[in-house]
Amino acid sequence: MIIWIDADACPRVIKEIIFRASERLQLPVRLVANKDLSKAHSGLITSVLVGEGPDVADDYIVEQVTAEDLVITADIPLAARIVAKGATGIDPRGELYTEENVGERLSMRDLMQQLRMEGLVQGGPAQFGMTDRQRFASALDRLLTRMVKGKR
């Protein structure tokens, strides 16, 4: 089991929560980004630098991920792809992507994007806060406990 992080836009505090969980459970983590994220990581945590371009990091994650893996991403199209491949996904606010909800979330994302382009809606998601951080940490802990025990 590997924890994959779509790292370009993942909040630092979320990465730190994942790093602590990785050390506690001795699970490998792969940060995938198209910018250099190299810094002192543990032996369990590595960075993968991919080429520039839209969806290059997403494509890499989808190619590498297996059904036993966990992907952390706010990118709903990526989430749809990894769920279709049988892997587990969670967003940085602690919401699990499932076969049941990812299609709906993708449709809502597309609708909101269209409304923004037409000037009918402005802005994006609410600012990331302490409640989101706590919700993610709790959801990650529950999810990893189930996955490590093999009860996906």
C-alpha positions, -999 to +999 in steps of 0.1 A: +000+000+000+013+034-010-002+068-001+000+090-032-003+128-029-013+150-058+011+175-043+010+206-065-020+221-046-021+200-014-020+222+017+013+218+036-006+210+069-023+181+051+011+168+039+024+170+075-006+150+088+001+124+061+038+123+069+031+116+106+006+088+097+032+074+073+058+072+101+034+058+126+022+030+103+054+026+083+036+033+050+054+047+019+043+081+006+048+095-030+044+132-036+038+138-073+042+173-087+055+192-117+076+214-095+105+205-073+093+195-039+126+179-028+135+184+009+146+162+037+121+134+037+122+102+056+130+069+039+093+064+035+086+097+018+097+104-018+090+131-043+083+123-080+089+152-104+069+150-136+070+171-167+051+204-172+017+203-187-019+198-178-027+165-161+009+152-163+010+145-126-026+131-127-016+107-155+014+095-136-006+088-105-033+069-125-006+048-142+011+039-110-018+035-085-031+001-075-063-010-059-045-012-025-033+024-026-047+057-013-047+090-032-050+124-016-063+149-041-087+178-045-088+172-082-121+156-089-113+144-124-083+126-110-104+112-082-129+098-108-100+081-126-085+065-095-119+053-082-126+038-116-092+020-113-103+005-079-081+027-057-093+048-027-093+086-028-098+113-002-098+150-006-078+174+017-111+182+036-116+146+046-143+135+021-139+101+007-144+096-031-166+067-039-182+052-070-215+066-057-204+102-052-175+109-076-197+113-107-220+137-089-190+157-077-176+158-112-209+171-126-211+197-099-175+208-106-182+211-143-214+231-136-197+255-113-168+260-137-193+268-165-212+293-142-179+310-133-170+313-170-203+329-177-198+353-148-229+340-129-208+327-099-176+341-085-149+325-063-141+290-055-142+267-024-141+283+010-107+289+025-091+259+042-095+261+079-089+243+112-121+224+110-111+210+075-077+200+090-093+182+119-119+165+096-091+153+073-069+140+101-099+120+116-110+107+082-074+097+073-069+078+105-102+059+101-095+051+065-059+040+070-069+018+100-095+000+077-071-002+048-042-016+068-065-042+083-076-051+047-112-039+052-113-013+024 
